[in-house]
Amino acid sequence: MGDHQMKLLGVWDSPYVNRVQIVLNLKGISYEYVEEDLKNKSGLLLACNPVYKKVPVLIHDGKPIAESQVIVKYIDEVFAGTGPSVLPVDAYERATACFWAAFVDDKVGSAWYTILFAHEAEKKAAEAARIVSALETLEGAFKYCSGGTAPFFGGDGFGLVDVVLGSYLGWFKVIEKMVGVRVLDATRTPLLAAWGDRFSAADPVKGVLPEDVDKVLEFLQTFL
Ligand SMILES: N[C@@H](CCC(=O)N[C@@H](CS)C(=O)NCC(=O)O)C(=O)O
């Protein structure tokens, strides 16, 4: 990407990091990836995100940007002329996409996080049910956003909601193994199930989302 210096601080199995990687790939922006050890955070991470001390952090020409949705919007704006856009030009459509992207992290993200660290099986099952319920709502949102015919929330290509929700797809399989409940189920949410297959197969996503469920579970054990 010309003269731009892009460095991404991340963790390989983080949905928040993965969505930034997907957008960078989508736009064809090359970047240096630095894997963080969250049990021993680097001085660079602490200096770049002193408020939350979390990944992802994108460092663009020495300037740090934190919070995944903020980073995605930043990339889309700064590299507006490079590759496809994830945010619509129309203000109302943009507001709608931001609303659903916030809904995903609010409902799916919070339940995902609780499942990871809850000890009781009942608690994990209740949170998985919250994800299922959010996905049922998102099935309706998909119908609305895609007009019932387009392949993605963003239309013919990825939009903000696609990359935000799509970044959890690998984890849905992990949750299924942890909790024994099917999260993204074609009988309950057929449009979303088909969307998930399309999303996972797309070029910008290949090699980004965690696919090896046991590897993710093993890695998770190191934090418990
Ligand atoms: N809202 C943040 C969430 C980022 C987040 O939770 N990152 C986790 C990894 S998945 C992290 O860095 N955790 C380290 C910690 O909590 O100390 C975003 O969208 O970027």
The ligand as a MOL file (V3000), in Angstrom:
LIG
                    3D

  0  0  0     0  0            999 V3000
M  V30 BEGIN CTAB
M  V30 COUNTS 20 19 0 0 0
M  V30 BEGIN ATOM
M  V30 1 N -14.4410 -3.7200 22.1060 0
M  V30 2 C -13.1360 -4.2090 21.7540 0
M  V30 3 C -12.9540 -5.6190 22.3100 0
M  V30 4 C -11.5360 -6.1110 22.1110 0
M  V30 5 C -11.2430 -7.2950 23.0240 0
M  V30 6 O -12.0600 -7.6800 23.8760 0
M  V30 7 N -10.0390 -7.8570 22.8550 0
M  V30 8 C -9.6070 -8.9450 23.7220 0
M  V30 9 C -9.1380 -10.1310 22.8880 0
M  V30 10 S -10.5030 -10.9130 22.1060 0
M  V30 11 C -8.4170 -8.4760 24.5530 0
M  V30 12 O -7.5370 -7.8220 24.0590 0
M  V30 13 N -8.4250 -8.8110 25.8510 0
M  V30 14 C -7.3380 -8.4940 26.7210 0
M  V30 15 C -7.8090 -8.0910 28.0800 0
M  V30 16 O -9.0280 -8.0090 28.3010 0
M  V30 17 O -6.9620 -7.8800 28.9280 0
M  V30 18 C -12.9590 -4.1620 20.2450 0
M  V30 19 O -13.9720 -4.2080 19.5270 0
M  V30 20 O -11.8170 -4.0300 19.7820 0
M  V30 END ATOM
M  V30 BEGIN BOND
M  V30 1 1 1 2
M  V30 2 1 2 3
M  V30 3 1 2 18
M  V30 4 1 3 4
M  V30 5 1 4 5
M  V30 6 2 5 6
M  V30 7 1 5 7
M  V30 8 1 7 8
M  V30 9 1 8 9
M  V30 10 1 8 11
M  V30 11 1 9 10
M  V30 12 2 11 12
M  V30 13 1 11 13
M  V30 14 1 13 14
M  V30 15 1 14 15
M  V30 16 2 15 16
M  V30 17 1 15 17
M  V30 18 2 18 19
M  V30 19 1 18 20
M  V30 END BOND
M  V30 END CTAB
M  END
